């Protein structure tokens, strides 16, 4: 029997979150049950503004990457963008190619096709060298290509690695690396896609077109503290905080020359909020003879943001959304910094209007990549998806995606993260799985509408072929699965079968993982090489497991839950033996498949159509943000029907919730009617709330996960 787990929520904490962030008690309680109680996490559920995205220049390698790309542009160098064959790699390659060519660069792109291995190869390097190329930028790959990067360097080719996979112990060198998972990367959120890294790089390159690139400026505030004055200075470069200095001075006790201010401010452009008032307080602190070269920026900011014209820094601080979510930033200098960054963004939007359009097109691809690569829908991934989905649903669909949505009959319909996951991404991925990822890239890059439409049709056909291969492969895998579990201590499922197409090995591994609830490895034979995929579950790290066999593999790498590998065929027996030895050491988290966490209990009066507002607020759904699950008690069944003509029929109920009657669907449970349930019964239900589209009309309905009849009712 399925357990319904509804965690208790302290009323005081619910009220605190509701009051602090201006949300209703239901939303607050859901956030608490999901463990989202820190302001810096809550902001990504309540805010959509791109201002909450992290600066690309927080990557320690970003400025070097930008400089090397700009050097290639200025010197007319040939640049190769090398990506991966999956959706993340294709979209990231597209983002970078469109971006670099828009800068007038001589750029070309390449993806591994046919049976070519994952990642950069020496053959690709040789081809590019023969074409007099001098810069390779890898996207969604490269972090495991130390040998190939060194080889490229020996031929005079520089390499920039834009990746997001777990890094090996030895990083490629010499290379400029932009990967949030690398030690010392500087980026505050590690779980963005490879396409997102490419997007961040383009954001940085666009900023580099402004006069502010690499300029160091200083923001300065002064506030009276009892009989003293506290002077706070913040150095900012590329809109990123670099250093903060604070000095408290009692008038007449110390000359300015003996403070740290002189050295800190030397050679700086100094911006202040209220020039006249700031000069008065500095004169009071150090004497009228001391002059600071200050620029009052408030009048300039007021031109762009008129509401700020008469505000003091104290008032600005109190109105800062960023400070609301991050109390440590609720200071005058932080408030000044926040409004300064917002002002610069608006200035740049006005100066470079095309940039906003470019970002909108790119974010649709970033949204695809986040879902395709199963990125956690926390932090800035939520903003990526919200902007990408907003553009799609507003009808501003980027080229390529427009044609694909048309072929999937999705134009004009509400597109959600689930729509992308089930109806779009598998189709795009089919091109790479069947060795033709270039079709997906061409779909996004082709300028001719008719050709894009033909490419979309071709990719849809490939997906039909992929489905067939997937189904056949799972039949082969099922033959081995049970014996494999016994041989691997029931902690690992291993299937190695040359009949399985390499393009569906990951899909089959994922199905085995879901079916048996243990990590699964599926591999096939390509020429003289074993190529395989690993999918993991229950908090077990796939890449760490594969690292234990590093000496066996030709190459391997990936993420915690999904990884890939290759090895020579003659080492297959050694590989199998090692797996049997390692399997008993696998430590899996508890199996929780028979337990469901309840986000909230909704009494019947709460079941109104406007509950969809709460559902929408928690969109997008996906990894680490499952669809909301509710429970309700004592609902009477007023109607019950069986739907479907297949072997597994479905149960459709109408439930009396007082003011409203709700339709409810219980998939595959049609046989329970007249056996466990009947019209007139009173039931408790566990469910999700979805929108049902029928004849162009959208109506809310309940999707049941479990149902319990209340005895005696």
ZIDAVEN-V680020 format. One record per run of one state. SS is the DSSP state (H for helix, E for strand, L for the rest). FROM is the first residue (numbers start at 1). TO is the last residue. Records with the same first field share a line. If there is no record, write none. Layout:
SS=FROM-TO  FROM-TO
This chain:
L=1-2  6-10  22-24  34-38  47-49  53-55  59-61  75-77  84-86  103-105  112-121  131-134  140-145  155-157  163-175  179-193  208-215  226-227  238-239  251-255  259-260  266-268  273-274  287-293  297-297  305-305  309-312  320-320  326-326  330-331  352-352  373-379  394-400  408-416  434-436  446-448  488-491  497-501  517-518  527-528  536-541  548-554  559-561  584-594  598-599  602-603  607-608  618-621  623-624  626-629  644-649  657-660  667-669  674-676  678-681  695-696  710-713
E=3-5  78-83  106-111  135-139  158-162  176-178  216-225  228-237  240-250  269-272  294-296  492-496  519-526  529-535  555-558  562-568  595-597  600-601  622-622  625-625  630-643  650-656  661-666  673-673  677-677  682-694  697-709
H=11-21  25-33  39-46  50-52  56-58  62-74  87-102  122-130  146-154  194-207  256-258  261-265  275-286  298-304  306-308  313-319  321-325  327-329  332-351  353-372  380-393  401-407  417-433  437-445  449-487  502-516  542-547  569-583  604-606  609-617  670-672
